[in-house]
Amino acid sequence: MKICIIGCGAVGSLFAAHLAKAGEAEVWAYDVWREHTSAMQQNGLRLSGTEDFTTRLNATSNAKELPRCDYGIVATKAIHTRVAISEVEHIFDDKSAVCSVQNGVGNEEIIAERVQFVIRGTTFPAGHPIAPGHIGYDIKGDTWIGPFEETNTSMEKVEELAGLLTRSGMNTIALKDARGAQWTKLIFNAATNPVGALTLLHHGAATRFEPTGHLFDELIAEGEAVAKKLGIELHGDPRELVQKGANAPGKHRASMLQDVLAKRHTEVEFMNGAIVHWGKEAGVPTPLNEALSELIKGLEHSWKDPD
């Protein structure tokens, strides 16, 4: 069994490290961050924080070095999905399946352009890069995966991957319909990420500060209204996820805040932009999500053209 983790930033590295430590599959890590893949190849991949261990695995920034794989786990930023899957599509065949554990919605459709079988996924573990080959493990959490409807992926493949991940220490639940879990996280992310990115507040601080905490609730309500109109039953309450994140140890910065601090292009189009898009499709107003999406885009524009 061979598994390729495509995109080994924080979340991808969490999956790669656990799978490699378990030793049930041959693990390959692929990322364009050459210093990271080089450090992993030479010294192993270290996690610290919630768990602390170092494990060995195969790592490369050259897609031509990757072998044929039974499963792929895509953990890139959503804005990089199309390029990433085009670089690695040759390692998957008609018996392989590729799972997205990315933020937002729309990644599975992009992956399905290149791969025959796709798995819809949603994951809640979080971390941050400390140095090449070293990832801080901030928050533990579950992962939900299910067949991507358009590719008729079998539940057998979903359950096999879920078993591998769960036995490695990344608890994963196989669902026949994973849209509810995906939309629950989408709504959570679309509330917390742009607010943190615009205010520079870490998750706990933004939750406890009354004005931003109230904004979280209002953004969540918009997302819930869209999901309800689309007939998607949420897998839990996004507000509970907000509180769970706020109560986690440390001062976790949302991924969009990490991007803004580094002046990187964000995933706002796959988060708030997706809620706006599907809101228009369903006839549900989403003015707050639209406003925050435009503000984040304006902030990104300021880095390139401040005048």
ABEGO torsion letter per residue (X at the ends): XBBBBBGBBAAAAAAAAAAAAAGABBBBBBBABAAAAAAAAAAEBBBBEABBBBBBBBBBABAAABBBBABBBBABBAAAAAAAAAAAAAABBAABBBBBABBEBGAAAAAAAABABBBBBBBABBBBBABBGBBBBABBBBBBBBBBAAAGBBAAAAAAAAAAAAAAGBBBBBBABAAAAAAAAAAAAAAAAAAAAAAGBBAAAAAABAAAAAAAAAAAAAAAAAAAAAGBBBBEBAAAAAAAAAABBEBBBBAAAAAAAAGBBBAAAABAAAAAAAAAAAGBBBAAAAAAAAAAAAAAAAAABAX
